[in-house]
């Protein structure tokens, strides 16, 4: 079998000094296939992207059909393109509250950038509040509200006027003042190692934003579209933000992001200046067609409702003296080992045994478990067994 390994390292710009280097020839359902024909259970889903599984036939057919009609025609927002319009209408039906106006972009980072700009434009304020150990993207604005000072230190100066609080700590809310345009928060912190909100943290955060006239932004890039067992994590906690950021699973495997708000708030982007926020490829018609097929598949069978039970099965099966806990809801889980070296060894062994899992950006001592939502009980049992065996071998 021919391999692209040499070309990968020679010509593809690298993001780390030690990528896994797994070569994937094709992907189907919950499996990845190597050129040698090895079949690997995917517990990553492209970082919570392939919620409906790889190569979902309905999504693939929608892509084919739209590609035969049109690809890129015009920069977003100028021409009426049916896939964009239909998807915006569908999302407004699915999102709670008055989140009925949707701006399409290409990725989660871009959606965060748009949300931050929208909040500043609507409020006329310039400060932003974010949370330590959060992750919102790698572009300059998104990085400015990610994690705190450590993650973006090498790229300073970042956006001024950004203040960081501790997640699940109500005592910091006094730092949300009438000078803040927005508070951006993940309803469940992802790269921190799947940290859910405690008690009424999100409810109190909503109240504080209302008191100060600050817009509340929910980053549902990882948690959206059934990952935690409800269509959106915000439904689980009964809190509706002023702006929501969507991406990853939204495109059904195609690149697509969006930020949504009320028509009143979103309307400020139309003027003073016009075209103050624009994108060439945002809402690409093929990506929108794929998203529509994905949403139809996801909601028709309400497969996301099965995620809670599947997550509980993982928790039941993942028992080992080295596992400190398994956190999370639905199929958004973190298996905590507390040792980054042990995690790396176990992940390497698991991959050799046929299971692909991952770690977290700000929690190298935990293993990410976020498979496609279509994973079966048998596949869960197989994957969990391999993970436990891999930990055992890594400790020897």
N, C-alpha and C positions, 0 to 999 in steps of 0.2 A: 504494500500500500504506500502511495506517495504521502509525504508529510509536509506540512507548511511550517513546521517548527522553526527551521532555520530562518525562513523569511519573516516569521513573526518577530523574532528577536532582532533581525537586521533592519527591518523597515518600518515596523509598527511602533510608534512612540509608546513608551512604557509608563505605567502609572505607579509601579513599585519595583523594587529590586528583586523580588521573588514571586512573580505571578505563578499560578498553579500550572499553567501551560497545558491544560487539558484541551485536546483537539476534538471538536465535535463536528461530525459529518452531517448528522441530521438529528432532529428532536421530534418526539411524538408522545402525546399524552403526558405522563410524568417521567418519561425516560429520555436520556441523552444517549446517542450512539457514537462511538469512536470509529475511525476508519478501519480499525481491526475488528469491528463488530461487537465490541464490548457494550453491554447495556447497563446504564447507570441510573439509579433512582435520583431524581432531582429534588432536593429539599431546599432549593434557593429560589426557584422561579424567576431567575434573572433579577433578583432583589425585588420580589413581590410584583412582578410584571405579568407573568403567564398564569393568571388566576384560573383561566378556563382550560389550561393545559396547552402543551405545544402542538401546533398544527391543527387546532380545532377546525374541523371541516367547514362549519358554518362561517367562521371568520375568514378562512382561506377563500371560500367561494365569493364572499362579499368583496374581498380584495381584488379577485380576478374580474368580477363584474364591473367594479368601479374603474379599474385600470383600463378596461376596454372602452370606457366612456370619456374619461379625462384624467390627466395627472394635474400638475400645477398649471393654473390659468393666470392668476393675478394675486398680488399681495393681499393678505387677509383684510377683510372688512370693506372691500370696494365692490366686488361683484357678488350677486346672489348665487351661491353654490349649494344645491340641495343637500348634500351630505352634512355640511356645516350647520345649516338651518335646522334640519331634522334632529341632529345630535344635540344642539343647544336646547331645543324644545324638550327633548327626552330627558336631558339632565335636569332641567327646571322642574319636571314632573317628579323626579326621584329625590331631589334635594329638599330638605325641610325648610320651613320658614319662607322668607322672601328672597332666597338665593336664585333668582329667576333670570339673571342676565349673565351670560357666559362669554368670556374672552379666551379664544384658543391660541395656544402657543405650541412650542415643540417639546418642552421638557419641564420637569419639576423646578429646576433652577430658574428657568425663564418665568414660570408661573409665580414663583416667589418674588422675583424682581418686579413683576407687574403688580402684585398685591401690595408690596411696599410702596411703590410709586402711587398707586391708587389711594392708599390711606393718607399719604402726605398731601396729595392733590385735593382730596375731599376735606380734610381737616384744616389745612393750611399750617400744620405743625411739622416739625422736623425731627423729633426724637422718636426712637423705636425701642421697645422693650422685648427682650428675648430671654431664653433660659439656658443655663449651663447644661452641658452635655446634650444639647439639641443638635440636629443636623437639618439644614434646609437647602444645601446645594453648594457648588464650588465656584460659581461666578462671584464677582466682587461683592455685590450687594448681599447675595444669599450667604456667602461666607462670613460677612460682617455680623450676621445674626445667628451664626452657628457656633455652638459649644462654649464660647467665651474667648479669651485672648489666646489660648494655646493653639487652636487649630489654624488660625489665620496669621499667626505671628510672622511667618516667613514672607507674607505678602502685604505687610503693612506699608503705608497707612490704608486702613479700611474705612468704611463709612463712619463719620463722627456722629456723636449723639446717640450711640447704642448702649443700652444698659442691660446687664444680665442679672437675673434673679435665679434662685434655686427652685427647681421643679418640686412640687408638693409641699412648698413652704409658704404658708399664708402670711408669715410675718414680713415678707418682702413686698407685699402689695402697696404699702405706703409709698414705695418708689415709683408706682404708676401714677403720674401726676397729669394735670391738664395740659402739660407740655408734650405729652406723648401722642403721636399720631396713631400708633398701633402697638398692640402686643401680639407677637407671633408665637404660637405654641403648637406642638404636636399633641393631639389628645392622648396618645400613647407614645412615649419617647422611643424611637426606633434604634438609632445607632448607640444609644446609651445602654442597650441590652434589653429592650422591651420592658420599659418601666411604665406601668399604668398609673393613672391618677388615683390619689388616695382620698377617701371620704368625699367631701363636697368641694374639693379643690377647684375643679373647672367651673362649678356653679358660682363659687365665690369670686373667681376670676372674671366671670361674666358680669357679676354685680359691680365689681370695682371698675371695669371698663365703662359700664353705664354711668357710674357716678362721675367719672372724669371726662366723658365724651370721647373716649379712646376707642378706636375700632379694634375689634378682636378678630384676629386671623387664625384659622385652624389650618395647619398643614396636614392634609390627609393623603399625602402622596403615597406613603407605605400602607396606611391603615384602611384606605378606601376600597370599595368594590368587593366587600365580603370577607376581607382578610381576617377580621376579628370576630366574625359570626353575625354581624349586622351589615347592612349595605354600606353604611358609613359609621365610623366609631362614634361620631357625635350623637347618633341615635341611642347608643348604649348608655350615654351619660346625660342625655336630655338637655343638651346645651347647643344652641344655634349661634354660630359666629356671624360677624358682619361680612366677612370674606372667607371663602374656603379655597384652598389650593389643591388641585388634583393633577395626577400624572400616573406614571408607572402602569398599573393595571388598566387605566382608562383606555389605552389604545388597543387592548387585546393582543399585544405583542408588537404593535406598530408604535413609532414615536409620536407621542401626543401629550400635551399638557393643557391645563386650563386654570383660570381663576374665575370664581363666580361671586356675585354680590347682588344686592338689590338694584333694580333699574335706576333708582334715585342716586345711589352712590356711584354706580358705573357710568352714569351719564356725564360726569365731569371730565372724562377722558376725551370727549368729543370736541372740546373747545379750550381756548386759552392755555396752550396752543392746540389747534387741530393737529392730528397725527403726532401727538405727544407720546403715544405708545403704539408702536407698529411692529409688524413682523412679516417677513416675506413668506415663509413656509408654514406659519402657524395655522392649524386647522386644515392641513393638507387633505384633499378630498378622499384619498385612499385610506389615510389614517382614520378619518371620521367615519367612513363606511365600515371599516374594521371595528371601530368602537361601537357603532350601532348594532352590529351583529353580536358582539360580545355582550352588550347590555341585554339584548333580547335573550341570549342563551342563559345569562346569569339570573335574570329575573323570572323567566318563564318557568324554570324548574326550581327556583329559589334555592339553588345548590349551596349558596353561602350559609344557609341555615344549618347545614350539616357540619360546618366548620367547628362549631363549639364541641360537638361530640367527638369529632376526630382529634381535636386538640386534647381533650380529656384522655383519649386512648393513648396518645403519645406520652402524656404525663404518667399514666398508669404503668406503661411499659419501660420507661426510662428510669430504671433503678440501678444504682451502683454506688458503692461507698465513696467514689470520687465526685459524684453528682451532688452538689450542694442544694440545688433546687431547679425546677423547671417553671419559668415565669411566662405569663402571657395569657391571652384569650384567643380562642379559635385556632387558626393555623398561623399565628404570629407569636412564636415561642422563642425563648432563650434558655438553653440548657447550661447552667452555670457550673463551671469546673474550678474557677478561681485561679487558674494558672495558665498564662498565655502559651508557654512552651508545651504544656500538656495538650492544650487545644490544638495547636499546630500539628503535633505528632498524631493525635487522634484523627484529625481531619485528613491527613495524608494517608493513614491506614484505611480509613473508611472509604476514601476514593478508590484505593486499590481493590477494595472488597465490593465496590459497586454502589456507593452512596456518596453523592455530592452535597456537602453542607458548607457552612461558611462561619466566619466570626463577625464581630461588630467593630465599627470604626472607633468607638470610644469605650469598648468593653471587650478587650482581646481575651479575657478569661472566660467568655461564654460562647457557645455554639448557636448559630442562627438556624432555626428550623421554620421554614416558610414554603412548603411545597405548593404545587397547584392545588386548588380547592377540590379537584376531581379525584384526588388520591383515594384509593380504596383501603378498607380495613386490612386486607391481606398485605398490601404494599406498606402500610404503616407498620405492621408487625415485623415485616422483613427489614425495613429501614431501621427501626428502633433496635432490633436485635443486632444488626451490624454496628450501629453506633456504640452499643454497650460492649460488644466484643472488641471494638477498636480502642475504647478507653482502657480495657483490660490489657491489651497488647502494648499500648503506649506507656503503661506504668511499669512494664517489665524491663 
